[in-house]
Amino acid sequence: MDEHKTLVDAVDTYGAEHQMWVFIGECGELFDAMSDYRRGRCDIDHVAEEIADVEIMLDQLKIIYQCRDAVKAWRRKKLKRLWLRLKGGGV
């Protein structure tokens, strides 16, 4: 299975607008799963499943907005900033 092609096919099949709304719904499901886990109402496997759903939708958003490289660049910058904060050398 080609993951990227599957993601592109999903966007092409369902449409960008629809997939953006699905992303919002998946974020809500992750939020609920995290809350349920803290209350002992579900196991960590359910949280992992919802994280996977959000990651899949994030990958589709990168396709929709054609910003994969920009996301990578921002991720590197933000991880470096976090690292500096953890080392006591940044704000």
DSSP file (Angstrom, degrees, kcal/mol; ACC not computed):
  #  RESIDUE AA STRUCTURE BP1 BP2  ACC     N-H-->O    O-->H-N    N-H-->O    O-->H-N    TCO  KAPPA ALPHA  PHI   PSI    X-CA   Y-CA   Z-CA
    1    1 A M              0   0    0      0, 0.0     2,-0.8     0, 0.0     0, 0.0   0.000 360.0 360.0 360.0 134.6    0.0    0.0    0.0
    2    2 A D     >  -     0   0    0      1,-0.2     4,-2.3     2,-0.0     5,-0.2  -0.857 360.0-163.1 -95.4 107.0    1.2    3.5   -0.9
    3    3 A E  H  > S+     0   0    0     -2,-0.8     4,-2.4     1,-0.2     5,-0.2   0.915  86.9  49.8 -59.1 -46.7    0.3    5.7    2.1
    4    4 A H  H  > S+     0   0    0      1,-0.2     4,-2.6     2,-0.2    -1,-0.2   0.922 111.2  49.0 -61.7 -43.9    0.7    9.0    0.2
    5    5 A K  H  > S+     0   0    0      1,-0.2     4,-2.9     2,-0.2    -1,-0.2   0.899 110.0  52.4 -62.6 -39.7   -1.4    7.8   -2.7
    6    6 A T  H  X S+     0   0    0     -4,-2.3     4,-2.0     2,-0.2    -1,-0.2   0.913 110.8  47.4 -61.0 -42.9   -4.1    6.6   -0.3
    7    7 A L  H  X S+     0   0    0     -4,-2.4     4,-2.0     2,-0.2    -2,-0.2   0.917 113.3  47.3 -65.5 -43.6   -4.1   10.0    1.4
    8    8 A V  H  X S+     0   0    0     -4,-2.6     4,-2.8     1,-0.2    -2,-0.2   0.916 111.2  52.2 -62.8 -43.3   -4.3   11.9   -1.9
    9    9 A D  H  X S+     0   0    0     -4,-2.9     4,-2.8     1,-0.2    -1,-0.2   0.879 107.3  52.7 -61.0 -38.1   -7.1    9.5   -3.1
   10   10 A A  H  X S+     0   0    0     -4,-2.0     4,-2.8     2,-0.2     5,-0.5   0.930 111.3  45.6 -63.5 -44.8   -9.1   10.3    0.1
   11   11 A V  H  X S+     0   0    0     -4,-2.0     4,-2.1     1,-0.2    -2,-0.2   0.924 115.9  46.8 -63.4 -43.8   -8.8   14.0   -0.5
   12   12 A D  H  < S+     0   0    0     -4,-2.8    -2,-0.2     2,-0.2    -1,-0.2   0.885 117.0  43.9 -65.3 -38.5   -9.7   13.6   -4.1
   13   13 A T  H  < S+     0   0    0     -4,-2.8    -2,-0.2    -5,-0.2    -3,-0.2   0.934 127.2  25.6 -73.9 -47.8  -12.7   11.3   -3.3
   14   14 A Y  H  < S-     0   0    0     -4,-2.8     4,-0.3    -5,-0.2    -3,-0.2   0.695 109.6-117.2 -94.2 -20.8  -14.2   13.1   -0.4
   15   15 A G     X  -     0   0    0     -4,-2.1     4,-2.2    -5,-0.5     5,-0.2   0.169  19.5 -94.2  94.2 146.2  -13.1   16.6   -1.1
   16   16 A A  H  > S+     0   0    0      1,-0.2     4,-2.1     2,-0.2     5,-0.2   0.912 121.4  52.3 -61.3 -45.9  -10.8   19.0    0.7
   17   17 A E  H  > S+     0   0    0      1,-0.2     4,-1.6     2,-0.2    -1,-0.2   0.923 111.1  47.3 -59.3 -45.6  -13.7   20.8    2.6
   18   18 A H  H  > S+     0   0    0     -4,-0.3     4,-2.2     1,-0.2    -1,-0.2   0.920 111.2  50.7 -61.9 -44.6  -15.1   17.6    3.8
   19   19 A Q  H  X S+     0   0    0     -4,-2.2     4,-2.3     1,-0.2    -1,-0.2   0.823 105.1  57.0 -67.5 -29.6  -11.8   16.3    5.0
   20   20 A M  H  X S+     0   0    0     -4,-2.1     4,-1.6     2,-0.2    -1,-0.2   0.902 109.3  45.9 -64.8 -39.3  -11.1   19.5    6.9
   21   21 A W  H  X S+     0   0    0     -4,-1.6     4,-2.2     2,-0.2    -2,-0.2   0.867 109.6  54.3 -70.3 -35.6  -14.3   18.9    8.8
   22   22 A V  H  X S+     0   0    0     -4,-2.2     4,-2.7     2,-0.2    -2,-0.2   0.907 105.0  55.2 -62.4 -40.5  -13.4   15.3    9.4
   23   23 A F  H  X S+     0   0    0     -4,-2.3     4,-2.3     1,-0.2    -1,-0.2   0.932 106.9  49.4 -56.7 -46.5  -10.1   16.5   10.9
   24   24 A I  H  X S+     0   0    0     -4,-1.6     4,-1.9     1,-0.2    -1,-0.2   0.918 111.6  49.4 -60.3 -43.6  -12.0   18.7   13.4
   25   25 A G  H  X S+     0   0    0     -4,-2.2     4,-2.1     1,-0.2    -1,-0.2   0.898 109.4  51.3 -62.0 -41.3  -14.2   15.7   14.3
   26   26 A E  H  X S+     0   0    0     -4,-2.7     4,-2.2     1,-0.2    -1,-0.2   0.876 107.0  53.7 -65.8 -36.7  -11.1   13.5   14.8
   27   27 A C  H  X S+     0   0    0     -4,-2.3     4,-2.5     1,-0.2    -1,-0.2   0.910 108.7  50.2 -62.0 -40.8   -9.5   16.1   17.1
   28   28 A G  H  X S+     0   0    0     -4,-1.9     4,-2.6     1,-0.2    -2,-0.2   0.895 108.8  51.3 -63.4 -40.0  -12.7   16.1   19.2
   29   29 A E  H  X S+     0   0    0     -4,-2.1     4,-2.4     2,-0.2    -1,-0.2   0.881 110.2  49.3 -65.9 -37.0  -12.6   12.3   19.4
   30   30 A L  H  X S+     0   0    0     -4,-2.2     4,-2.7     2,-0.2     5,-0.2   0.928 110.0  51.1 -65.7 -44.1   -9.0   12.4   20.5
   31   31 A F  H  X S+     0   0    0     -4,-2.5     4,-2.3     1,-0.2    -2,-0.2   0.935 112.1  47.1 -55.7 -47.8   -9.9   15.0   23.1
   32   32 A D  H  X S+     0   0    0     -4,-2.6     4,-3.0     1,-0.2    -1,-0.2   0.904 111.4  50.8 -62.5 -42.2  -12.7   12.8   24.4
   33   33 A A  H  X S+     0   0    0     -4,-2.4     4,-2.6     2,-0.2    -1,-0.2   0.901 110.2  49.4 -63.8 -40.7  -10.5    9.7   24.5
   34   34 A M  H  X S+     0   0    0     -4,-2.7     4,-2.1     2,-0.2    -1,-0.2   0.915 113.2  47.0 -63.7 -42.3   -7.8   11.6   26.5
   35   35 A S  H  X S+     0   0    0     -4,-2.3     4,-1.3    -5,-0.2    -2,-0.2   0.925 112.9  48.8 -64.1 -45.1  -10.5   12.7   28.9
   36   36 A D  H  <>S+     0   0    0     -4,-3.0     5,-3.2     1,-0.2     6,-0.6   0.891 109.2  53.4 -62.7 -39.7  -12.0    9.3   29.2
   37   37 A Y  H ><5S+     0   0    0     -4,-2.6     3,-1.5     1,-0.2    -1,-0.2   0.920 106.3  51.9 -61.6 -43.9   -8.6    7.7   29.7
   38   38 A R  H 3<5S+     0   0    0     -4,-2.1    -1,-0.2     1,-0.3    -2,-0.2   0.798 111.9  47.8 -63.0 -27.1   -7.9   10.1   32.6
   39   39 A R  T 3<5S-     0   0    0     -4,-1.3    -1,-0.3    -3,-0.2    -2,-0.2   0.398 117.8-112.7 -93.5   2.0  -11.2    9.1   34.1
   40   40 A G  T < 5S+     0   0    0     -3,-1.5    -3,-0.2    -4,-0.3    -2,-0.1   0.716  82.9 122.2  76.5  20.9  -10.5    5.4   33.7
   41   41 A R  S   <S+     0   0    0     -5,-3.2     2,-0.3    -6,-0.2    -4,-0.2   0.540  74.5  18.6 -94.7  -8.3  -13.2    4.9   31.1
   42   42 A C  S    S-     0   0    0     -6,-0.6    -2,-0.2    -9,-0.1     2,-0.1  -0.966  78.1-109.9-152.1 167.2  -11.0    3.6   28.2
   43   43 A D    >>  -     0   0    0     -2,-0.3     4,-1.2     1,-0.1     3,-0.9  -0.462  36.0-101.6 -97.8 173.2   -7.6    2.1   27.8
   44   44 A I  H 3> S+     0   0    0      1,-0.3     4,-2.7     2,-0.2     5,-0.2   0.769 116.7  67.3 -66.1 -25.7   -4.5    3.5   26.2
   45   45 A D  H 3> S+     0   0    0      1,-0.2     4,-2.2     2,-0.2    -1,-0.3   0.874  99.0  51.0 -62.8 -36.0   -5.1    1.6   23.0
   46   46 A H  H <> S+     0   0    0     -3,-0.9     4,-2.0     2,-0.2    -1,-0.2   0.906 109.8  49.3 -67.7 -40.4   -8.2    3.7   22.3
   47   47 A V  H  X S+     0   0    0     -4,-1.2     4,-2.3     1,-0.2    -2,-0.2   0.923 110.5  51.2 -62.3 -43.6   -6.1    6.9   22.8
   48   48 A A  H  X S+     0   0    0     -4,-2.7     4,-2.3     1,-0.2    -2,-0.2   0.892 107.6  53.2 -60.9 -40.4   -3.5    5.5   20.4
   49   49 A E  H  X S+     0   0    0     -4,-2.2     4,-2.0     1,-0.2    -1,-0.2   0.914 110.5  46.5 -60.7 -43.3   -6.3    4.8   17.8
   50   50 A E  H  X S+     0   0    0     -4,-2.0     4,-2.1     2,-0.2    -2,-0.2   0.861 109.5  53.8 -70.5 -34.9   -7.5    8.4   18.0
   51   51 A I  H  X S+     0   0    0     -4,-2.3     4,-2.6     2,-0.2    -1,-0.2   0.923 108.1  51.4 -61.9 -42.8   -3.9    9.7   17.8
   52   52 A A  H  X S+     0   0    0     -4,-2.3     4,-2.4     1,-0.2    -2,-0.2   0.912 108.2  51.7 -60.1 -43.0   -3.5    7.7   14.6
   53   53 A D  H  X S+     0   0    0     -4,-2.0     4,-2.1     1,-0.2    -1,-0.2   0.917 111.1  47.1 -60.2 -43.4   -6.7    9.1   13.2
   54   54 A V  H  X S+     0   0    0     -4,-2.1     4,-2.6     2,-0.2    -2,-0.2   0.903 110.7  52.1 -66.7 -40.8   -5.5   12.7   13.9
   55   55 A E  H  X S+     0   0    0     -4,-2.6     4,-2.2     2,-0.2    -2,-0.2   0.913 109.1  50.4 -61.2 -41.8   -2.1   12.0   12.4
   56   56 A I  H  X S+     0   0    0     -4,-2.4     4,-1.7     1,-0.2    -1,-0.2   0.917 112.4  46.6 -61.4 -43.6   -3.8   10.6    9.2
   57   57 A M  H  X S+     0   0    0     -4,-2.1     4,-2.2     2,-0.2    -2,-0.2   0.869 108.7  55.0 -69.6 -35.4   -5.9   13.7    8.9
   58   58 A L  H  X S+     0   0    0     -4,-2.6     4,-2.0     1,-0.2    -1,-0.2   0.908 106.4  52.3 -61.4 -40.7   -2.9   16.0    9.6
   59   59 A D  H  X S+     0   0    0     -4,-2.2     4,-1.4     1,-0.2    -1,-0.2   0.890 108.6  50.5 -61.8 -38.1   -1.2   14.3    6.6
   60   60 A Q  H  X S+     0   0    0     -4,-1.7     4,-2.9     1,-0.2    -1,-0.2   0.881 106.7  54.5 -67.3 -36.7   -4.2   15.0    4.5
   61   61 A L  H  X S+     0   0    0     -4,-2.2     4,-2.9     1,-0.2     5,-0.2   0.892 104.5  54.5 -63.1 -38.2   -4.2   18.7    5.6
   62   62 A K  H  X>S+     0   0    0     -4,-2.0     5,-1.7     1,-0.2     4,-0.6   0.870 111.5  45.7 -62.0 -35.3   -0.6   18.9    4.4
   63   63 A I  H ><5S+     0   0    0     -4,-1.4     3,-0.5     3,-0.2    -2,-0.2   0.938 112.9  49.2 -70.5 -47.6   -1.7   17.6    1.0
   64   64 A I  H 3<5S+     0   0    0     -4,-2.9    -2,-0.2     1,-0.2    -3,-0.2   0.926 121.2  34.5 -57.6 -47.5   -4.7   20.0    0.9
   65   65 A Y  H 3<5S-     0   0    0     -4,-2.9    -1,-0.2    -5,-0.2    -2,-0.2   0.471 101.2-132.9 -89.6  -1.9   -2.7   23.1    1.8
   66   66 A Q  T <<5 +     0   0    0     -4,-0.6    -3,-0.2    -3,-0.5    -4,-0.1   0.933  67.4 125.5  49.9  53.6    0.5   21.9   -0.1
   67   67 A C     >< +     0   0    0     -5,-1.7     4,-2.7    -6,-0.2     5,-0.2   0.046  13.1 123.8-131.5  26.3    2.6   22.7    2.9
   68   68 A R  H  > S+     0   0    0     -6,-0.5     4,-2.2     1,-0.2     5,-0.1   0.921  81.9  45.1 -56.6 -46.6    4.5   19.6    3.8
   69   69 A D  H  > S+     0   0    0      1,-0.2     4,-2.3     2,-0.2    -1,-0.2   0.892 112.6  51.0 -66.6 -39.2    7.9   21.3    3.5
   70   70 A A  H  > S+     0   0    0      2,-0.2     4,-2.7     1,-0.2     5,-0.2   0.899 109.6  50.9 -64.3 -39.7    6.7   24.4    5.4
   71   71 A V  H  X S+     0   0    0     -4,-2.7     4,-2.7     2,-0.2    -2,-0.2   0.921 109.6  50.4 -63.2 -43.3    5.4   22.1    8.2
   72   72 A K  H  X S+     0   0    0     -4,-2.2     4,-2.3    -5,-0.2    -2,-0.2   0.917 111.7  48.1 -59.8 -43.1    8.8   20.3    8.3
   73   73 A A  H  X S+     0   0    0     -4,-2.3     4,-2.3     1,-0.2    -2,-0.2   0.932 113.6  46.0 -64.7 -46.0   10.6   23.6    8.6
   74   74 A W  H  X S+     0   0    0     -4,-2.7     4,-2.9     1,-0.2     5,-0.2   0.890 110.7  54.0 -64.0 -38.8    8.3   24.9   11.3
   75   75 A R  H  X S+     0   0    0     -4,-2.7     4,-2.6    -5,-0.2     5,-0.2   0.932 108.9  48.3 -61.3 -45.6    8.6   21.6   13.2
   76   76 A R  H  X S+     0   0    0     -4,-2.3     4,-2.3     2,-0.2    -2,-0.2   0.934 113.4  47.8 -59.9 -45.6   12.4   21.8   13.2
   77   77 A K  H  X S+     0   0    0     -4,-2.3     4,-2.4     1,-0.2    -2,-0.2   0.925 114.3  45.7 -60.9 -45.7   12.3   25.4   14.4
   78   78 A K  H  X S+     0   0    0     -4,-2.9     4,-2.3     2,-0.2    -1,-0.2   0.864 112.2  50.3 -70.9 -35.4    9.8   24.7   17.2
   79   79 A L  H  X S+     0   0    0     -4,-2.6     4,-2.7    -5,-0.2    -1,-0.2   0.887 110.9  50.1 -67.9 -37.7   11.7   21.6   18.3
   80   80 A K  H  X S+     0   0    0     -4,-2.3     4,-2.7    -5,-0.2    -2,-0.2   0.928 110.5  49.5 -64.2 -43.4   14.9   23.6   18.4
   81   81 A R  H  X S+     0   0    0     -4,-2.4     4,-2.3     2,-0.2    -2,-0.2   0.911 111.9  48.8 -60.9 -42.4   13.2   26.3   20.5
   82   82 A L  H  X S+     0   0    0     -4,-2.3     4,-2.6     2,-0.2    -2,-0.2   0.928 110.3  51.0 -61.8 -45.4   11.8   23.6   22.8
   83   83 A W  H  X S+     0   0    0     -4,-2.7     4,-1.7     1,-0.2    -2,-0.2   0.920 110.2  49.6 -58.1 -44.8   15.3   22.0   23.2
   84   84 A L  H  <>S+     0   0    0     -4,-2.7     5,-3.1     1,-0.2     6,-0.6   0.901 110.3  50.5 -62.7 -40.5   16.8   25.4   24.0
   85   85 A R  H ><5S+     0   0    0     -4,-2.3     3,-1.2     4,-0.2    -1,-0.2   0.918 109.4  50.8 -62.4 -42.4   14.1   26.1   26.6
   86   86 A L  H 3<5S+     0   0    0     -4,-2.6    -1,-0.2     1,-0.3    -2,-0.2   0.822 110.5  49.4 -64.7 -30.7   14.8   22.7   28.2
   87   87 A K  T 3<5S-     0   0    0     -4,-1.7    -1,-0.3    -5,-0.2    -2,-0.2   0.457 118.4-113.7 -86.5  -1.7   18.5   23.5   28.3
   88   88 A G  T < 5S+     0   0    0     -3,-1.2    -3,-0.2    -4,-0.4    -2,-0.1   0.674  89.3 106.1  81.8  17.1   17.7   26.9   29.9
   89   89 A G      < +     0   0    0     -5,-3.1     2,-0.3    -6,-0.2    -4,-0.2   0.227  69.4  44.9-116.4  16.5   18.9   28.9   27.0
   90   90 A G              0   0    0     -6,-0.6    -2,-0.1    -5,-0.1    -9,-0.0  -0.974 360.0 360.0-154.2 167.4   15.8   30.2   25.3
   91   91 A V              0   0    0     -2,-0.3    -9,-0.1    -3,-0.0   -10,-0.1   0.413 360.0 360.0 -96.1 360.0   12.4   31.8   25.9
